[in-house]
């Protein structure tokens, strides 16, 4: 039986951002149990509840707009991503795919040094190493703020790659990013860069 406080707790948790099985246990339980009611509730305002029980996350996404209909105002914020943030997301998605193929551990943990080395290959050479590291730290911070990385408690400069990244950085996103990388490389007069999917 659905109780109003449980439904409210689940709905409010989803409106605040992604709900994770491992960090929002009570809200996660309510979202899973009440997903049909939540889907009906949010559909009225043009949102879809996306729930991936295997990966352990749920979030709200804008629903599709039928042909000939005007799109309703956006309720879910869109973020314009810088080149470095987009690059890091693509590289983290690739690392997550490699990790899933080679490890039984569900969690992908990376240190700051590992993230920096992964990105360094794609950045222009410079003599100002401190500035590059500051920029990369800022990029890591932005990706953390977006919810795709989470700091590991008790371990300085260590992050977990959140599995929700797979829902946002899919093949279509990577294809579009590959095209942008090719344009970027052409502007610099170099060979196209590739981020394998």
C-alpha positions as CSV (number, residue, x, y, z in Angstrom):
1,X,0.0,0.0,0.0
2,X,1.3,3.5,-1.0
3,X,1.6,6.0,1.8
4,X,1.7,9.7,1.0
5,X,5.0,10.3,2.9
6,X,6.8,7.6,1.0
7,X,5.5,8.8,-2.4
8,X,6.5,12.4,-1.5
9,X,9.9,11.4,-0.3
10,X,10.5,9.5,-3.6
11,X,9.2,12.3,-5.8
12,X,11.2,15.0,-3.9
13,X,14.4,12.9,-4.1
14,X,14.0,12.6,-7.8
15,X,13.4,16.3,-8.3
16,X,16.6,17.1,-6.4
17,X,18.7,14.9,-8.7
18,X,19.7,11.3,-9.4
19,X,18.8,8.8,-6.7
20,X,21.5,6.1,-6.1
21,X,20.9,2.8,-4.5
22,X,24.2,3.0,-2.6
23,X,23.8,6.5,-1.2
24,X,20.1,7.1,-0.9
25,X,18.9,3.8,0.4
26,X,15.4,4.8,1.7
27,X,14.6,7.0,-1.3
28,X,15.9,4.3,-3.6
29,X,13.6,1.7,-2.0
30,X,10.6,4.0,-2.4
31,X,11.4,4.9,-6.0
32,X,11.7,1.2,-7.0
33,X,8.5,0.2,-5.2
34,X,6.5,3.2,-6.4
35,X,7.8,3.5,-9.9
36,X,4.4,3.1,-11.7
37,X,2.9,5.9,-9.6
38,X,5.9,8.1,-10.0
39,X,6.0,7.6,-13.8
40,X,2.3,8.6,-14.0
41,X,2.8,11.6,-11.7
42,X,5.8,13.0,-13.6
43,X,4.4,12.3,-17.1
44,X,1.7,14.9,-16.4
45,X,4.5,17.6,-16.3
46,X,6.5,16.2,-19.3
47,X,9.1,14.2,-17.4
48,X,10.1,10.6,-17.6
49,X,11.4,8.5,-14.7
50,X,14.5,6.6,-15.8
51,X,15.3,3.7,-13.5
52,X,18.2,1.3,-13.9
53,X,17.9,-1.3,-11.2
54,X,21.0,-3.2,-12.4
55,X,23.2,-0.2,-12.3
56,X,21.5,1.3,-9.2
57,X,20.3,4.8,-10.2
58,X,17.1,6.7,-11.1
59,X,16.7,10.2,-12.5
60,X,14.2,12.4,-14.3
61,X,14.5,13.3,-18.0
62,X,12.4,15.5,-20.2
63,X,9.9,13.4,-22.1
64,X,9.6,13.2,-25.9
65,X,7.5,15.8,-27.8
66,X,5.0,14.5,-30.3
67,X,5.2,15.9,-33.9
68,X,3.3,19.1,-34.3
69,X,3.3,19.9,-30.5
70,X,5.1,22.7,-28.9
71,X,7.8,21.6,-26.4
72,X,6.8,22.5,-22.8
73,X,9.2,24.6,-20.8
74,X,12.3,22.6,-19.6
75,X,12.1,21.5,-16.1
76,X,15.4,19.6,-16.1
77,X,18.4,21.8,-16.6
78,X,20.7,21.4,-19.5
79,X,24.4,22.1,-19.1
80,X,26.6,23.6,-21.7
81,X,29.9,21.7,-21.4
82,X,33.4,23.0,-22.1
83,X,35.8,21.1,-24.3
84,X,37.7,19.8,-21.3
85,X,34.6,18.7,-19.4
86,X,33.3,17.0,-22.6
87,X,36.7,15.3,-23.1
88,X,36.9,14.1,-19.6
89,X,33.3,12.6,-19.8
90,X,34.2,10.8,-23.0
91,X,37.4,9.4,-21.5
92,X,35.7,8.3,-18.3
93,X,33.0,6.6,-20.3
94,X,35.7,4.7,-22.2
95,X,37.4,3.8,-19.0
96,X,34.1,2.5,-17.5
97,X,33.5,0.3,-20.6
98,X,37.1,-1.1,-20.3
99,X,36.6,-1.7,-16.6
100,X,33.3,-3.5,-17.1
101,X,34.9,-5.7,-19.7
102,X,37.9,-6.7,-17.5
103,X,36.8,-6.5,-13.9
104,X,34.2,-8.1,-11.7
105,X,34.2,-5.1,-9.4
106,X,31.2,-2.8,-10.1
107,X,33.1,0.3,-8.9
108,X,35.7,2.1,-11.0
109,X,38.0,4.0,-8.8
110,X,40.5,6.5,-10.3
111,X,43.2,8.7,-8.7
112,X,43.8,12.3,-9.7
113,X,47.1,11.2,-11.3
114,X,45.3,8.6,-13.4
115,X,42.7,11.1,-14.6
116,X,45.4,13.7,-15.4
117,X,47.4,11.2,-17.4
118,X,44.4,10.0,-19.3
119,X,43.6,13.6,-20.3
120,X,47.2,14.8,-20.9
121,X,47.5,13.0,-24.2
122,X,44.7,15.2,-25.7
123,X,46.0,18.6,-24.4
124,X,48.5,20.8,-26.1
125,X,52.1,20.8,-24.8
126,X,52.9,23.7,-22.5
127,X,55.7,24.8,-20.3
128,X,53.3,26.0,-17.5
129,X,52.7,22.6,-15.8
130,X,51.1,24.2,-12.7
131,X,48.5,26.0,-14.9
132,X,47.6,22.8,-16.7
133,X,47.2,20.9,-13.4
134,X,45.0,23.8,-12.0
135,X,42.8,23.6,-15.1
136,X,42.5,19.8,-14.9
137,X,41.6,20.1,-11.2
138,X,38.9,22.6,-12.1
139,X,37.6,20.2,-14.8
140,X,37.5,17.3,-12.3
141,X,35.6,19.5,-9.9
142,X,33.0,20.4,-12.6
143,X,32.5,16.7,-13.5
144,X,32.1,15.9,-9.8
145,X,29.5,18.7,-9.5
146,X,27.6,17.3,-12.4
147,X,27.4,14.0,-10.5
148,X,29.5,11.8,-12.8
149,X,32.4,11.5,-10.3
150,X,32.2,11.1,-6.5
151,X,35.0,11.6,-4.1
152,X,36.0,8.5,-2.2
153,X,35.7,9.1,1.6
154,X,39.0,8.9,3.4
155,X,41.1,8.9,0.3
156,X,42.4,12.3,-0.9
157,X,42.5,12.8,-4.7
158,X,40.5,9.6,-5.4
159,X,37.2,9.4,-7.2
160,X,34.6,6.8,-8.1
161,X,33.2,7.0,-11.6
162,X,29.4,7.0,-11.2
163,X,27.6,4.5,-13.4
164,X,24.9,7.0,-14.4
165,X,27.5,8.3,-16.8
166,X,26.5,5.4,-19.1
167,X,23.0,6.8,-19.4
168,X,24.2,10.3,-20.5
169,X,27.3,9.5,-22.5
170,X,26.0,7.0,-25.0
171,X,27.1,6.1,-28.6
172,X,25.2,9.1,-30.1
173,X,26.9,11.5,-27.7
174,X,30.3,10.0,-28.3
175,X,29.8,10.2,-32.1
176,X,28.9,13.9,-31.9
177,X,31.9,14.5,-29.6
178,X,34.2,12.6,-32.1
179,X,33.0,15.0,-34.8
180,X,33.8,18.0,-32.6
181,X,37.2,16.6,-31.8
182,X,37.9,16.3,-35.5
183,X,36.9,19.9,-36.1
184,X,39.1,21.0,-33.1
185,X,42.1,19.1,-34.5
186,X,41.5,20.6,-38.0
187,X,41.5,24.1,-36.5
188,X,44.8,23.3,-34.8
189,X,46.2,21.9,-38.0
190,X,46.7,18.4,-36.6
191,X,45.5,14.9,-37.2
192,X,42.0,14.1,-36.0
193,X,41.8,12.9,-32.4
194,X,39.8,9.8,-31.5
195,X,38.1,8.8,-28.3
196,X,37.0,5.2,-28.9
197,X,33.5,4.3,-27.7
